[in-house]
Amino acid sequence: MTVIKLFKWVARQTRLPSNNGVLQVYGAANDPTIKGGRLIVEKDGITVLAAIEKGGLLEVKEGGLAIAVDQKAGGAIKASTRVMEAFGTNRLGQFEIKNGIANNMLLENGGSLRVEENDFAYNTTVDSGGLLEVMDGGTVTGVDKKAGGKLIVSTNALEVSGTNSKGQFSIKDGVSKNYELDDGSGLIVMEDTQAIDTILDEHATMQSLGKDTGTKVQANAVYDLGRSDQNGSITYSSKAISENMVINNGRANVWAGTMVNVSVRGNDGILEVMKPQINYAPAMLVGKVVVSEGASFRTHGAVDTSKADVSLENSVWTIIADITTTNQNTLLNLANLAMSDANVIMMDEPVTRSSVTASAENFITLTTNTLSGNGNFYMRTDMANHQSDQLNVTGQATGDFKIFVTDTGASPAAGDSLTLVTTGGGDAAFTLGNAGGVVDIGTYEYTLLDNGNHSWSLAENRAQITPSTTDVLNMAAAQPLVFDAELDTVRERLGSVKGVNYDTAMWSSAINTRNNVTTDAGAGFEQTLTGLTLGIDSRFSREETSTIRGLFFGYSHSDIGFDRGGKGNVDSYTLGAYAGWEHQNGAYVDGVVKVDRFANTIHCKMSNGATAFGDYNSNGAGAHVESGFRWVDGLWSVRPYLAFTGFTTDGQDYTLSNGMRADVGNTRILRAEAGTAVSYHMDLQNGTTLEP
């Protein structure tokens, strides 16, 4: 960007063709042409015969002087009523700013006029891209606001009047009537003033500290009640009041004050009531609150809805607990609640958490005089601490409702139950909406039980443990299978070298096995195991006997799929030693000892379809002893044997991401085995020896 500054001298016939060119005038500029650039007349600066072409901008600052300006179509002027003087022509005729009075200004394409306190503007045209800003105490009449023009005004202006696309509008004596805002326009309703029948269209904003009636908030517009932000200075007011508002795909934020009778509709329609501000009473909703056609209703903390009749039609009400009220439930009271295919979601204020479990300190109790219709309630529980969100209907409840409970793995005491819903009567039915009508809590699944006294409680179903529990048990059952697969590679090595003369040799054996397992945990699993064992051993021969001694190490990876959903992985690192004794008559004794380090990862599929995950490390150790007799007949050999195997792991405690704590004890096996191995020796032409 090119910037030229003029001090105490005169520039004549200057042209600013660049879109980024800037000429700052502290002295004088005669006959400049502004085409795509920007000419700024600073305090005590002067420009004469300036031509502003399309895309150009002339900015005259307070105390600046612009004489005989030629504002062509598409050219822009930016000024305030505090300039020394500015006059010239535009496509509508003559214009002038002098002595705090602006006449016949044309604002478009980035142009703007700021009318200061006690100043005046008459017959201002605000076209597309233009901005007219009226400060407190300013007076503006004869405004012609076109589509795309912006008007920012406060109801503390002495008077603002004119026409827009809806007809006549006016702000006078602290009252705004029939004012339509669009395209980024803004209105601030000050304390002890009011706005009547205001329309907020695309991207318009309205901030009300006073009273407004019949306001319509359309698509992409934003309304704030009880709060204003003027140049970063934020003000709240509990005196603010809004009556009979209609929100159609727009957004209304209630910070303080009272909202009486409001309708919200459309998928993008939002009514959000903020938590109480410090030193201010909670915001109030009074009368009918109708939320429909996919709109959203949100309340934060303990706002005052005790006099509200809330109607939810194909919409969502999100009740957000106040996390600042430590160890206190958020209490919310209603006059009445009617629902039709609607959802009420109770949740924590969004914060960064290391766990998906519900907060044990900030639950919500929703109390209403009556409940009717149909819909869903989403609630959180902490069974271990006997806390939960609750629905309390003091009077009659009618209709059909589902309760969805946030899964938590925290284990309560056996037999614990927790009341979630109470009513004063009526034929309302409440059922658990979670998948399968159950929710995972700790070890067992829970169901919603009708207590028969107009209350409903979560109760334990001991007939079925949770999928998370079966997955934890199955993970423990997988480790002995890993041990056996790795052990088999060493046993095969000992069997393959019997009767073979050699000194020292290195060997390797690949593992590729698949297991389908059924356990007592209530469901089985499928395990696919791959790995590799590497070893080295030496043979020592005597007159009638020989011995073999060796070392080995290996790695294996197991992919585990659980029958009730979810998956796991086991990475095993093993190290061990082995020895064998063999007599020339065929008798033999083999022994193996090994240790393992298991890295376990588990992803459990809970009853509601969500996933809980965890990981932990464990250690294992085992031994194997085998004795038998080997007969050889030509290329055939037969080897009957008797073997004993023992294996154990250490116990481990770990916690899944859903809060479930797993206390896994030692996994132990002790196995006796009897069998016969039959093999056939083959020498291939390439020198390879096989003995399957």
ABEGO torsion letter per residue (X at the ends): XBBBBBBGBBBBGBBBABAABBBBBABBBBGBBBBGBBBBBBBGBBBBGBBBBBGBBBBBBBGBBBBGBBBBBGBBBBBBAABABBBEBBAAEBBBBBGGBBBGBBBBGGBBBBBBBGBBBBGBBBBBGBBBBBBBGBBBBGBBBBBGBBBBBBAABABBBEBBAAEBBBBBGGBBBGBBBBGGBBBBBBBGBBBBGBBBBBGBBBBBABBBBGBBBBBGBBBBBGBBBBGGBBBBBAABBBBGBBBBGBBBBBABEBBBEBBBBEAABBBBBBBBBBGBBBBBBBEBBBBBGGBBBBBBEBBBAAABBBBBBGBBBBBBBBAABBGBBBBBBBABBBBBGBBBBBBBBBBBBABABBBAABBBBBBBABBBEBEBBBBBBBAAAGBBBBBBBABBBBEBBBBBBBBBABBBBBGBBBBABBBAEEABBBBBABBGGBBBBEABBBBBBBAGAGBBBBBBBAABBBAAAAAAAAAAAAAAAAAAAAAAAAAAAAAAABGBBBABBBBBBBBBBBBBBBBAAGBBBBBBBBBBBBBBBBBBBBAABBBBBBBBBBBBBBBBBBAAEEBBBBBBBBBBBBBBBBBAAGBBBBBBBBBBBBBBBBBBBBAAGBBBBBBBBBBBBBBBBBBBBBBBBEABBBBBBBBBBBBBBBBBBBBBAAGBBBBBBBBBBBBBBBBBBBBBBBBBAAGBBBBX
